[in-house]
Amino acid sequence: MENIFAHQSGKQYIFGLLIGFAFGFLLQKGGVCDYEVIMRQLLLEDFTVVKVILTAIVTGMIGIYAMRAAGWVQLHKKSGSLGSTLPGPLLFGVGFALLGYCPGTSVGAVGHGALDALIGGVIGIMIGAALYAAVYPKLEKNVLHVGEFGDKTLIDLLGIENVWLVIVPAALVMVGFLFGLERMGW
C-alpha cells in the first residue's frame, strides 16, 4: 500500500496545522462554536453561522481559483453520484440538529471547554468514521455509485471557459445577501 503522505514535505504539515489552528480560532471568534448561536441559527433567529459560511465560501471560491490562475494549485475533480452525495448531508443534518455542532465547530467548542462537544462531537466523529470504514466495502458495492453524474462542475455544465464569469457574479450575489442580512439586523 502506497504511503499517501510520501509526497508531502514537513513544511506542508506545519502549514496545514497552522491553517487548522487559524480556522479554529476564526470559528471561535466568529461565534459559531457557541451552542446557543448554532441553535438560534437552526431556529432562524440568528444568522451568524450563515454569514460565516458564506464569507468562507466567497473567500475560498475566489482564493482557490486565483491560486489556480497563478499556477500554485491544480484542481482534481472527482466524479460524484447521488449515492455518495445524499447520505452524508442527511446524516450531517441529523447530527447537527441533535448535537448543535458540526465537525468543525465541535472541535472549536472543545477548545473552549465544551464537554458536550467533546463527547458527542469529537468522540462521535471518531465512532462515525470507524463505522463508515467498517461498512465502506458494502457501501462501495451497493450505494456509492447509484445515480452517477460524473465529474462535471457547474462551470462545466454551463459550458463557460472563463471561470470568472461564474465566480464573480456568484460572489457578488453572496456578498449582496450578506449585506442584506446585515441591513435587516440579522
N, C-alpha and C positions, 0 to 999 in steps of 0.2 A: 504494500500500500504506500503510495507516494505521500510524503510529508507535505501537507497543504501550506506549511509555513516556510518551506525550503527556499522560496524566492524572496522572502521578506528580510529586511535588514533590521537591526536593533533600533535604528533611528525611527523606522516606521512604527514599531511597537510603542516607543516612547511618545511619538507624535499622537498615535491613536489613544493612548492612555490620557495624555493631556487634553485632547479634544473631548474625551469622555468626561473627565472632571469638569471641564468648562461647560459642557452640555448640562451636566447635573447641577452645576452652580446656577446656570441661567434658568433652568426649570424651577429651581428653588426660589431664585429672586423674582421670577415671573409669577410666583404664587400657585403654580399648577401642581405642586406636590402636596398641597393642603387639601385634606379630605373634604372639608366644608366647601371649598371653591369648586372642586370637582362635582360634588353632589348638587350644588346650585347650578352648575352648567347643565347637568343632566335634567334638571327641573326647568331649564331655560330661564333662569333668573340672573345668571352671571355669565358673561361671555368671555371671561379671561382666557379660558382654555382655547376657545375658537381663535381668539386674537393671537395667542402664542403659536398655535398650529399654522394658521395662515401666514404669519410672519416667517415661520420656518420654511414653509413650502415656497414662498416667493424667494427667500434668500437662497434656499437650496437649488431651486429651479434655475435661477439666474447664475448662481455660482458654479454649478456643475457644467452648464453649457458654456460659460465663459472660460472655465478651465479646459474644457474640451477644445474650444476655439484656439486657445493658447498652446495646445498640444501637451498639456500637463497630464491629462487623463484620457483614457479610452473607455467608451461605454460598451458593455457587452449585454445585449438584450437576451432575455431568456423567454422561451415560449411559455404560454400560460394556458390555463383551462378553467372551466367552471369548477371542476372537482378539486383543483388546487387553490382556487381563489375564494370560494364561498365559505367553506367550513371555518377557516381561520378568523375572518371578521365576525362570524356569528359567535364563535367561542370567545373571542376577544370582547365583544359587546356584552355578553352574559357576565363574564368575569369583571369587566369594568363596572357594570351596573351593580353587581353584588358586593364587590370589594371597595369600589370607589377609587381605584388606581389602575393605571395601565402599567406595562412593564417598566417604562422609563420613569414614570412618576413614583412607582412603588420603591424603586432603588433610591430616588431622590428623597422620598419621605423617610426611608430608613436612615439616611444621612442626618436627618434632624431628629431622630429618635422615635419614630412611629413604629411601635411593635406590631400593630395590625398589618402594616405594610411588609414587615419582615416575615411574619408567619404566613399570612395569606398571600402576600405578593411574591417575595423573593423565593421562599420555600415552595410556594405554588408553581412558580415558573420552573424551578428545577424538577419538581414532580411531573409537571406537564411535559417538559422536554424529554424526560426519561420515558414517559408513556408514549409520546409520539415516536421516539426512536424504537421502542419495542414493537409498535404496530405499523411502522413505516413500510415494511415489505408487503403487508396486506393492502395498505393504502395505495402503494405504488402500483400494485397489480389491479386493484378493483375501483379505486376512487380518483386518484390524482390526474388521470388522463381523460376523464369524462368531459366532453364538451371542449375539446382543444380548440384554441383560437390563434395559435401561432405566436410569433414574436413581434407582432405589429404594435406600434405606439400610435397615439392619436395623430401625431405628425405624419406617420406613415400612411394612416388611413385617409388623411386629408390630402395626401399627395403633394405636400409642400416641401420644397427643397431647403428653403431658408427657415431654420427652426425659430429664428427670432420673430417671424411673422405670426407664430403661435404664442411664444413665450411672452413677448411684450404685451399684447392685448390681455392674455390671461393674468399676468402680473398686475396690470392696471385695473382689471376687474376686481381682483382680490384686494388690492390696496384701497380701491374705492369702497368696497364692502367694509373694510376695516375702519375707514374714516366715517362711514355711515353709522357703524356701531358706536363709535366714539361720540359722534354728533347727537345720537339718540340717548346718550348717557348709559349705554350698556358696556 
